[in-house]
């Protein structure tokens, strides 16, 4: 078995909700919602931030929330309109999020937004190993994979339709 921390976290997040749901499906959501908030930190932040927030979330001291869903876009990240604008004293968020699980009780929230930096990175995302560029490259390749998956789904659907809606032919069986 792999020993990379992110693999172990992902493995846990596959098994734990299923095992908890055997007793109480609602309680299994606690693990799942916490993971929506902590995974972006585990994937994209500094080692110090990972240790700090990982410990606080694991102990229950921090309750995470994740803001992705928007009116009119649902949870389709490609349709997000909320923006983060860099100002002298930090980022200013401009937009609307809704249906934020744990929102009313969260002590820490991850908010998914678009930024001008996405446009600035451009081709550098394919050439350097800086964290931002690497993450942009990975995000773009995921979009490509998703497009490929859509094509595969269409091909499979077409074949299923042919199989199930083609007139039956008499087949002779031996024995």
Secondary structure as GFF3:
##gff-version 3
##sequence-region A 1 175
A	DSSP	alpha_helix	5	21	.	.	.	ID=ss1
A	DSSP	alpha_helix	25	44	.	.	.	ID=ss2
A	DSSP	alpha_helix	47	59	.	.	.	ID=ss3
A	DSSP	beta_strand	64	67	.	.	.	ID=ss4
A	DSSP	three_ten_helix	77	79	.	.	.	ID=ss5
A	DSSP	beta_strand	83	87	.	.	.	ID=ss6
A	DSSP	beta_strand	90	94	.	.	.	ID=ss7
A	DSSP	beta_strand	108	111	.	.	.	ID=ss8
A	DSSP	alpha_helix	117	121	.	.	.	ID=ss9
A	DSSP	three_ten_helix	122	126	.	.	.	ID=ss10
A	DSSP	alpha_helix	131	165	.	.	.	ID=ss11
###
